[in-house]
C-alpha cells in the first residue's frame, strides 16, 4: 500500500516564512502582532511541529498590509499563489482572516492573520497573558504557556479538538508542566466565558477519540464530564455484545490530480471552519 504523502510542512520551511514575515509586519507598524496556532506551541517545545499554516493575531491588520506582505515574501524568493480576505460573524463580533497561500516545495502552505479570537473577542484580552521571548533568532510575542493551554482547549465547534491537536497538547503539557498553573488556566477560561465550550470539547474528545487531556481533572470535577464517561461505557458494552462499530462517513471523491485535490480540500476545510481558536 502506498503511504499517504505528508501535507504538513517541516519546521525548517515554515521557519523561513516566519523569519521573513514577522519582522516585516512589525516594521510596518503592526504593534500587537502575536504568534498563534501550532507555532505558539512550538516556541515552548524541544522540537518544533510540522504545520500546514502559520498563524498570527492582530487587530491592526488590513488589506494594504496583506498586499505589502505578499510582495515582500515574493521579493524574498518565496512562491506565493493567492491572497484572500474572509469574514465570518461570530457571537461577539465579525472575524476577518487575511490569508496568503504559498508553495513550500510542492506543498501548499497558508499564512493566516486573524483580527479576532475565540468567539469574536478583541485580541487585547490576551495582553495580560502575552510574553516576549527570543526564539529562532527572533524577538516574538506569544501567549504564555497557561494561555496556550486555555486557547487550545477553547477551539470552536464544530471542529473542536482533533485527535492530533489533543496529542500535541498533551505533549506540550508534559514538557511544560513546571511552567503551568491549572488554577490560572481555569480562571482564564472562566473569564473568557469558555467553560461550556471547553467541557463540550473534552466530552467529545472522550467519546470520539477516547483521549483525555493531561490535568483536565484539575480544571473540572469528573462529575461535570460524566455524560462522556457513560457514552464510553456504552460503546464498550456494544462491542462486547457484538453489535459492531458505527459506519464510517465516506467523503465524496474529488476529481483532479492528487495535488489539485489536496489544495481544493484544504481550501474547502478552511472556508468551512475559518480555522483558528
C-alpha positions as CSV (number, residue, x, y, z in Angstrom):
1,X,0.0,0.0,0.0
2,X,1.3,3.4,-0.9
3,X,1.9,5.6,2.1
4,X,-0.1,8.8,2.2
5,X,2.0,11.9,1.5
6,X,2.7,14.3,4.4
7,X,0.8,17.5,3.8
8,X,2.3,19.4,6.8
9,X,5.4,21.5,6.2
10,X,8.6,20.7,8.0
11,X,9.8,23.3,10.6
12,X,12.8,24.4,8.5
13,X,10.5,25.5,5.8
14,X,7.8,27.4,7.8
15,X,10.6,29.0,9.9
16,X,11.8,30.7,6.7
17,X,8.3,32.2,6.3
18,X,8.2,33.2,9.9
19,X,11.6,34.9,9.8
20,X,10.6,36.8,6.6
21,X,7.0,37.8,7.7
22,X,7.2,38.6,11.4
23,X,9.9,41.4,11.3
24,X,8.4,42.9,8.2
25,X,4.9,43.2,9.7
26,X,6.4,44.8,12.9
27,X,8.3,47.3,10.8
28,X,5.1,48.1,9.0
29,X,3.8,49.3,12.4
30,X,1.7,46.3,13.4
31,X,2.2,46.8,17.2
32,X,0.1,44.0,18.6
33,X,1.3,41.1,16.4
34,X,1.1,37.8,18.3
35,X,2.3,34.4,17.1
36,X,-0.5,31.9,17.3
37,X,-1.6,28.4,16.5
38,X,0.8,25.4,16.5
39,X,3.8,27.8,16.2
40,X,2.9,29.1,19.7
41,X,3.2,25.6,20.9
42,X,6.5,25.1,19.1
43,X,8.0,28.1,20.9
44,X,7.9,26.1,24.1
45,X,8.6,22.6,22.7
46,X,12.0,20.9,22.4
47,X,11.3,20.3,18.7
48,X,9.0,22.5,16.6
49,X,6.0,20.9,15.0
50,X,5.2,20.3,11.4
51,X,2.4,22.6,10.2
52,X,0.0,23.4,7.3
53,X,-0.1,27.0,8.2
54,X,1.5,29.9,10.1
55,X,-1.0,31.8,12.3
56,X,-0.7,35.4,13.6
57,X,-3.2,37.5,15.5
58,X,-3.5,41.3,15.2
59,X,-6.4,43.8,15.5
60,X,-4.3,46.3,13.4
61,X,-4.0,44.3,10.2
62,X,-5.7,45.4,7.0
63,X,-5.8,44.7,3.2
64,X,-2.9,47.0,2.4
65,X,-0.7,45.2,5.0
66,X,-1.6,41.9,3.4
67,X,-0.6,43.0,-0.1
68,X,2.6,44.6,1.1
69,X,3.5,41.3,2.9
70,X,2.7,39.3,-0.3
71,X,5.1,41.4,-2.3
72,X,7.8,41.2,0.4
73,X,7.5,37.4,0.5
74,X,7.9,37.2,-3.3
75,X,10.8,39.6,-3.3
76,X,12.4,37.4,-0.7
77,X,12.3,34.4,-3.0
78,X,9.1,32.7,-1.7
79,X,6.4,31.5,-4.1
80,X,3.0,32.9,-3.4
81,X,-0.3,32.0,-5.1
82,X,-3.4,33.7,-3.8
83,X,-4.4,36.3,-1.2
84,X,-7.9,36.1,0.3
85,X,-9.8,38.1,2.9
86,X,-12.6,36.1,4.5
87,X,-15.2,37.4,7.0
88,X,-17.5,35.4,9.3
89,X,-19.9,36.6,12.0
90,X,-19.2,35.2,15.5
91,X,-21.0,35.6,18.8
92,X,-19.2,38.8,19.8
93,X,-18.2,40.3,16.5
94,X,-17.3,39.6,12.9
95,X,-13.9,38.0,12.4
96,X,-11.8,38.7,9.4
97,X,-9.0,36.3,8.3
98,X,-6.3,37.6,6.0
99,X,-4.6,34.7,4.1
100,X,-1.6,34.3,1.7
101,X,-1.3,30.9,0.0
102,X,2.3,29.9,-0.7
103,X,4.1,26.9,-2.1
104,X,6.9,25.5,0.0
105,X,8.5,22.8,-2.1
106,X,5.5,21.2,-3.7
107,X,3.2,21.7,-0.7
108,X,0.6,24.4,-0.2
109,X,1.2,26.5,2.9
110,X,-1.1,29.2,4.3
111,X,-0.1,32.3,6.2
112,X,-3.1,33.5,8.2
113,X,-3.7,36.6,10.2
114,X,-6.8,36.8,12.5
115,X,-8.2,40.1,13.7
116,X,-10.4,38.3,16.4
117,X,-10.0,35.3,18.6
118,X,-12.3,32.8,20.4
119,X,-15.9,33.8,19.7
120,X,-15.1,37.2,18.2
121,X,-13.2,38.9,21.0
122,X,-10.6,41.6,20.5
123,X,-7.0,40.1,20.8
124,X,-6.4,42.7,23.5
125,X,-7.9,40.2,26.0
126,X,-4.6,38.3,25.7
127,X,-2.4,41.3,26.6
128,X,-2.1,40.3,30.3
129,X,-1.1,36.8,29.1
130,X,1.3,37.6,26.3
131,X,5.1,37.5,26.8
132,X,8.1,38.4,24.8
133,X,10.6,35.6,24.0
134,X,13.7,35.1,22.0
135,X,13.4,32.1,19.8
136,X,14.9,31.1,16.4
137,X,16.9,34.4,16.4
138,X,13.7,36.4,16.5
139,X,12.1,38.6,19.2
140,X,8.5,37.3,19.3
141,X,5.3,38.0,21.3
142,X,3.5,34.8,22.1
143,X,0.7,33.7,24.5
144,X,2.1,32.4,27.9
145,X,2.1,28.7,28.4
146,X,-1.0,28.9,30.6
147,X,-2.8,30.9,27.8
148,X,-1.7,28.4,25.2
149,X,-3.5,25.6,27.1
150,X,-6.6,27.7,27.6
151,X,-6.7,28.7,24.0
152,X,-6.2,25.2,22.7
153,X,-9.0,23.9,24.9
154,X,-11.3,26.6,23.5
155,X,-11.3,25.5,19.9
156,X,-14.6,26.5,18.2
157,X,-17.2,23.9,17.3
158,X,-18.0,22.0,15.1
159,X,-14.3,21.1,14.7
160,X,-13.4,21.2,18.4
161,X,-10.2,19.5,19.4
162,X,-8.9,17.0,16.8
163,X,-7.1,13.8,17.9
164,X,-3.8,15.3,16.5
165,X,-4.3,18.5,18.4
166,X,-5.1,16.6,21.6
167,X,-1.9,14.6,21.3
168,X,0.2,17.7,20.6
169,X,-1.4,19.5,23.6
170,X,-0.7,16.5,25.9
171,X,3.0,16.5,24.8
172,X,3.1,20.3,25.4
173,X,1.6,19.9,28.9
174,X,4.1,17.1,29.7
175,X,7.1,19.1,28.6
176,X,5.9,22.4,30.2
177,X,4.4,21.1,33.4
178,X,6.7,23.1,35.7
179,X,5.5,26.3,33.9
180,X,1.8,25.6,34.1
181,X,-0.7,26.7,36.7
182,X,-4.0,25.0,36.2
183,X,-5.8,27.3,38.6
184,X,-4.8,30.2,36.4
185,X,-5.8,28.3,33.2
186,X,-9.2,27.6,34.8
187,X,-9.5,31.3,35.7
188,X,-8.7,32.4,32.1
189,X,-11.3,30.0,30.6
190,X,-14.0,31.3,33.0
191,X,-13.1,35.0,32.4
192,X,-13.4,34.4,28.6
193,X,-16.7,32.7,29.1
194,X,-15.4,29.5,27.6
195,X,-16.3,26.9,30.3
196,X,-19.2,25.3,28.4
197,X,-17.2,25.1,25.2
198,X,-14.2,23.5,26.9
199,X,-16.4,21.0,28.7
200,X,-18.1,20.1,25.4
201,X,-14.7,19.8,23.7
202,X,-13.5,17.4,26.4
203,X,-16.6,15.3,26.3
204,X,-16.3,15.0,22.5
205,X,-12.7,14.1,22.8
206,X,-13.5,11.3,25.3
207,X,-16.4,10.0,23.2
208,X,-14.9,10.2,19.7
209,X,-11.2,9.7,20.3
210,X,-11.1,8.0,23.7
211,X,-8.5,10.6,24.8
212,X,-8.1,12.7,27.8
213,X,-6.1,15.9,28.3
214,X,-3.4,15.8,31.0
215,X,-4.6,17.7,34.0
216,X,-8.2,18.1,32.9
217,X,-9.3,16.9,36.3
218,X,-7.6,20.0,37.8
219,X,-10.0,22.1,35.7
220,X,-13.3,20.4,36.2
221,X,-14.5,17.7,38.6
222,X,-15.2,14.4,36.9
223,X,-18.9,14.7,37.6
224,X,-19.0,17.6,35.1
225,X,-17.8,15.2,32.4
226,X,-19.8,12.1,33.3
227,X,-22.0,12.0,30.2
228,X,-18.9,11.3,28.1
229,X,-17.9,8.5,30.5
230,X,-21.3,6.9,30.2
231,X,-21.1,7.0,26.4
232,X,-17.7,5.3,26.6
233,X,-19.1,2.5,28.8
234,X,-22.0,2.0,26.4
235,X,-19.6,1.8,23.4
236,X,-17.6,-0.9,25.3
237,X,-20.7,-2.9,26.1
238,X,-21.9,-2.7,22.5
239,X,-18.6,-4.1,21.3
240,X,-18.7,-6.9,23.8
241,X,-22.2,-7.8,22.7
242,X,-21.1,-7.9,19.0
243,X,-23.1,-5.0,17.9
244,X,-20.2,-3.8,15.8
245,X,-19.0,-0.3,15.3
246,X,-20.9,2.6,13.6
247,X,-20.5,3.0,9.9
248,X,-17.8,5.4,8.9
249,X,-18.7,8.5,7.0
250,X,-17.2,8.4,3.5
251,X,-16.4,11.7,1.8
252,X,-17.3,12.2,-1.8
253,X,-14.3,11.8,-4.1
254,X,-12.9,14.9,-5.7
255,X,-11.8,14.9,-9.4
256,X,-8.4,16.1,-10.5
257,X,-4.7,15.3,-9.8
258,X,-3.7,14.5,-6.2
259,X,-2.1,17.9,-5.8
260,X,-5.2,19.7,-7.1
261,X,-7.4,17.6,-4.8
262,X,-5.2,18.3,-1.8
263,X,-5.3,22.1,-2.4
264,X,-9.1,22.1,-3.1
265,X,-9.8,20.0,0.0
266,X,-7.6,22.3,2.2
267,X,-9.3,25.4,0.9
268,X,-12.8,23.8,1.4
269,X,-12.0,23.0,5.0
270,X,-10.6,26.4,5.7
271,X,-13.6,28.1,4.2
272,X,-16.0,26.0,6.3
273,X,-14.2,26.3,9.6
274,X,-12.3,29.5,9.3
275,X,-9.5,27.8,11.2
276,X,-8.0,29.1,14.4
277,X,-9.0,29.1,18.1
